[in-house]
Each structure stands twice: as structure tokens, then as C-alpha cells.
């Protein structure tokens, strides 16, 4: 059974899951071979590195130290430096960060010691199976400090809503409903006004370390009330040409009502 190659799976969440399943099966397969080592001799390939004799041998600990001390300090153009540079180039191509290079090399060395692998004892052979996601930083960095947010809300009135507001104001101020032309004019005017007087929510949040490892967040917010259509509708109705006539008529009625009180028949006495 061969180790699955990441590049042969789609670069999608589904592809990653398929690769992970295949890798799990391969790992279980290797573990099974290790268990059978008690009754069956298994061959391990000696680790092969430039400048190191396979006859004298090099153990995994020494091979891991080779990447840290020998490879990068070897003279340019030598087999040891070329081997090191080529492995690093492979890591860069996979997008593995520099602070994870030693971890990647250590895994490559361990792979050469896995039973029944196809490495031939060469750590660089592991590059074709390497998954950059295995070396990603999985620890989330907590961010403390102050952040600000602002939300602006503009109300847009529908034709039916505008007509209802206009008619209500017209009936109260003029004693009649709005005409279709007046309703259309009101709809346009109310939406233009609403854009200029938006509702604004602003907040400032400060996050800091709290007691017991629980972060503490404090938010201070202000809310600016937006456009009020009630007053606007009332002013719109009062801007109509017949408002003065309606206003005068209302005042006359109020004067008469003040004279006659609750007795409606007293109007004749007042006239006399």
C-alpha cells in the first residue's frame, strides 16, 4: 500500500477530507505492519544523506541534526548544500513557513524509518507526500485593544406606507385625503428627507485580559435617532394651499363652541 499524494486530490474541503481518510488508512496499515514485526523481520532502509556513509550508518537523531547544523553550513555547490537547498525549495513551493522547516525535515526523516515505505532512505522523497496544512499554526492569536464600529440605517418608505402617512396628516390638518399627485410628491419628498437624516449607531469596544483566563470586553455605544415621518407629514399637509382656509374654519368653529358650550341649541341665542 502506497502513501496517498496530496496533490492528486482536489484543492477543496472535500478533497482535503478524502486525502485525510486515505492518509488515516495508510497510517493504520503501517501500524499493522509494525505490530507484525514481532513475528516477521521487516527491512528498514538506512538513512541516506550526502557525505554520510551508509556503511557507518546515521541514526534518526543525527539525521535531524544534519538539517539544522550540517546542510545549511555546507559550502555552496557541494552535494550536502545542494541537497539542503533543494529540500528547502520544496518546502517553499508547498507554502510551509520557515519556522516549520525543521519540523517538516524531522517528519521526512521519520518517514524513511517507516516500514515498507518507498523512500529508499532519502528524506527528500517525503516532499511528494507532505501536506502544508500539517505545519500550519493552529493556535489562534488573541487580539486585545479597542475597535470602533459604525452602522448607518436609512429608512426607505414604500408607496403604500407614504400614502397612509400623507392621508392621516391631510385628514387631521385639512379634513380631506391626499390626491394621487400629492401622494406621489410626498413619497418622493419623504424618501429624500430620510436619506439626509439617517439613524446612526456608533460603538467602541475595548477587549482586555480578564481574571481566570476569561477575556473582558466593554462596549460604549450611542444611537442617533433618525428621520421622524410624523412631523414631516404634518408640515407637508400644512404646506398645501387650502391649509389657510381650513385653519380659519377650525378657529371659527372653536370660537362658536366656546360660546355655546355643550348645548348645541344655544347657537340660535348667540345669533340673536
Secondary structure, DSSP 8 states (H G I E B T S, - for coil): -----GGGS-SSHHHHHHHHHHHHHHHHHHHHHHHGGGTS---------TT--TTT---HHHHHHIIIIIGGGS-TTSHHHHHHHHHHHHHHHHT--GGGHHHHHHHHHHHHTSTT-S-TT-GGGGGGT--GGGGS--S-----EEEEEEEEE-----HHHHHHHHHHHHHHHHSS---HHHHHHHHHHHHHHHHHS-EEEEEEEEEE--GGG--EEEEEEEEE----HHHHHHHHHHTSTTHHHHHHHHHHHHHHHHHHTT-GGGHHHHH-
